Amino acid sequence: APRLTAWGREMADRLSHGARLIAAGNGGSAAEAQHLTSELVGRFDGDRRPFSAIALHSESSAVTAIGNDYGFDEVFARQVHAHARSGDIVVLLSTSGRSENLLRAAAAARAAGATTWAMTGPGPNPLVEACDEHI
């Protein structure tokens, strides 16, 4: 719980100062990523200005075009290269922590100077190792 509380505070501070949250996952983890970003753009509790938050899988045309042209392993990394900036937060959700498309997204995020957080099942796993912090 302490790490989750710290993440919440850090995310609130960064988003309030113009940073973006980028989230990605596969299957059920994609649904969780989209729920998180929708609450940040929409309204969770009380009215406030919207925060910049993107769930990468929800860009269906980008996912299918990138998957077709570069392969499924690149569907998130290519979008991270396009959208992530220094100071942004990239949250990657995976039960196994072994999805190649998320591992490549983590590398792309770190190259962009973004902070990477992994939410995974039991570690150790490759995604935990690829990200700055994990739960």
Secondary structure as GFF3:
##gff-version 3
##sequence-region A 1 135
A	DSSP	alpha_helix	2	16	.	.	.	ID=ss1
A	DSSP	beta_strand	20	25	.	.	.	ID=ss2
A	DSSP	alpha_helix	28	41	.	.	.	ID=ss3
A	DSSP	beta_strand	52	55	.	.	.	ID=ss4
A	DSSP	three_ten_helix	56	58	.	.	.	ID=ss5
A	DSSP	alpha_helix	60	70	.	.	.	ID=ss6
A	DSSP	three_ten_helix	72	74	.	.	.	ID=ss7
A	DSSP	alpha_helix	77	83	.	.	.	ID=ss8
A	DSSP	beta_strand	89	94	.	.	.	ID=ss9
A	DSSP	alpha_helix	100	112	.	.	.	ID=ss10
A	DSSP	beta_strand	115	120	.	.	.	ID=ss11
A	DSSP	alpha_helix	126	130	.	.	.	ID=ss12
A	DSSP	beta_strand	133	134	.	.	.	ID=ss13
###
